[in-house]
């Protein structure tokens, strides 16, 4: 299982992937990888580990920050929209 997504592929082969930022209220997804290597350590420490289910449980009135619920233990995490955009979800 890859932790980081490689971005050096040609633009023609790029497909649209969903991120935690793209989730609708109440929708769930499973984390597949983290896009930004610099932010990955911070997100891993907060529980954003590949294979963990994530659910969007709320958004601030202006759309930032997002409230995510991680895993089966209902761990709640608040992240900026820019951080949520680096959490890639499985299709």
MOGI-V843540 format. One record per residue. N is the residue number from 1. RES is the residue in one small letter. PHI is phi in degrees with one decimal (* if undefined). PSI is psi in radians with two decimals (NA if undefined). OMEGA is omega in whole degrees, 0 to 359 (* if undefined). Layout:
# MOGI-V843540
{{N;RES;PHI;PSI;OMEGA} {N;RES;PHI;PSI;OMEGA}}
This chain:
# MOGI-V843540
{{1;x;*;2.22;182} {2;x;-84.0;2.41;179} {3;x;-87.1;-0.63;180} {4;x;-116.1;2.55;176} {5;x;-91.5;2.30;179} {6;x;-77.7;2.39;182} {7;x;-112.8;0.19;184} {8;x;-91.6;0.24;180} {9;x;-82.6;2.74;180} {10;x;-61.7;2.62;182} {11;x;-61.5;-0.45;181} {12;x;-66.4;-0.63;185} {13;x;-86.9;-0.05;183} {14;x;-74.2;2.28;175} {15;x;-112.6;2.72;180} {16;x;-75.7;2.14;179} {17;x;-111.9;2.58;179} {18;x;-84.3;2.56;176} {19;x;-121.6;2.99;177} {20;x;-62.6;-0.48;178} {21;x;-66.9;-0.47;183} {22;x;-82.0;-0.16;182} {23;x;-65.2;2.53;173} {24;x;-90.8;2.84;181} {25;x;-55.7;2.15;181} {26;x;87.3;-0.19;182} {27;x;-79.3;2.57;180} {28;x;-116.8;2.81;176} {29;x;-156.3;2.99;179} {30;x;-117.6;2.27;181} {31;x;-67.7;2.26;177} {32;x;-105.5;-0.67;181} {33;x;-165.3;2.99;178} {34;x;-116.0;2.27;188} {35;x;-79.1;-0.68;186} {36;x;-98.7;1.94;181} {37;x;-59.1;-0.58;181} {38;x;-70.3;-0.65;180} {39;x;-86.8;-0.26;184} {40;x;-58.8;-0.74;181} {41;x;-61.9;-0.77;178} {42;x;-60.7;-0.81;181} {43;x;-68.3;-0.66;177} {44;x;-62.6;-0.73;179} {45;x;-64.8;-0.47;179} {46;x;-88.4;0.01;175} {47;x;104.5;0.07;179} {48;x;-83.5;1.34;185} {49;x;-104.2;2.39;177} {50;x;-52.6;2.34;181} {51;x;99.6;-0.22;180} {52;x;-84.3;2.41;176} {53;x;-77.6;2.52;180} {54;x;-133.1;2.43;180} {55;x;-130.0;2.36;176} {56;x;-82.4;2.03;182} {57;x;-108.1;-0.15;178} {58;x;-177.7;2.77;176} {59;x;-133.9;2.55;173} {60;x;-67.4;2.79;183} {61;x;-53.2;-0.59;179} {62;x;-96.0;0.16;176} {63;x;92.2;-0.04;183} {64;x;-147.7;2.16;10} {65;x;-87.5;3.08;178} {66;x;-108.6;2.58;176} {67;x;-109.7;2.01;181} {68;x;-109.1;2.51;174} {69;x;-109.8;2.15;185} {70;x;-105.8;2.37;171} {71;x;67.6;-3.04;181} {72;x;-79.2;-0.30;184} {73;x;-88.5;0.12;177} {74;x;57.7;0.76;176} {75;x;-76.9;2.11;183} {76;x;-97.1;2.34;183} {77;x;-134.1;2.34;176} {78;x;-107.4;2.17;181} {79;x;-133.0;2.70;174} {80;x;-68.6;2.73;178} {81;x;-61.9;-0.63;179} {82;x;-66.0;-0.59;177} {83;x;-72.5;-0.72;179} {84;x;-63.9;-0.49;180} {85;x;-69.6;-0.27;179} {86;x;-94.9;-0.06;178} {87;x;-92.7;1.80;183} {88;x;-83.9;2.44;182} {89;x;-108.6;2.62;175} {90;x;-68.2;2.64;179} {91;x;-85.7;NA;*}}
